[in-house]
Amino acid sequence: MKILMTIPMIFLTAACAVEVKDKNETTTPVQIFGAADNLVWNEARVLEKHETIKAHRLTIKKNALITTGEHSLIIQVDELIAEGGTIQNFAPNAQAKFEAKGLSGGAVQIEAKNATGTLNVFLRGENGGRGKHGVLTIPGRHPGCAGTNGGNGGNAGNLELTIESNSGFTLNWDNSGGALGPRGLRGFVRDGTLADTVFPPCDRDMIDGIDGKAGNRGLVCLKMSSHEERVCE
């Protein structure tokens, strides 16, 4: 886990609107999550599309758990008050369906004139789907005797954080691609044990599947104050 801390500084404020934008729409719909000048997030929430949030002040409470999935989240505020809440692409155990490739996480972009408190941002790709075992039905015949391939893990999203000034702001972040989907194994019976008897058209020359590949890490770029250089890794 990465932890960044900075020193207190001064900020200015200006009122803005709240906006949610879908990349496929030509007009920008507006969705209000609270008073336009003072938004509070205090619960779990899953994004269903790309969103842009503009406000004077955004408070992210400890109970806030914002899961972006494959969607991007853009936050543009004058004041960010973070009280231990979390933004994540996917939950650690999120996994694609059998044999499917895991989804890649959406980008997270945060711009604040001033920031205080502690915020957690966990960039993750969805884990690849498991391969299916070559199940044998005993004593009947079953054509699916070879194991199938596991799916590739999804890539983690990117993070771009820009703060002009802050008052003891701490960012905890992690960045990991989705785990590979494990291969399916050949010639297994329903309880997962090896079959003693193999019936035609199955034979011992059937093969295991192939493990998927793990997803890639995202790019993290941080500028913690107007006096600091942007650092990317």
Disulfide bonds with the S-S distance in Angstrom:
Cys145-Cys202 1.31
Cys221-Cys232 2.10
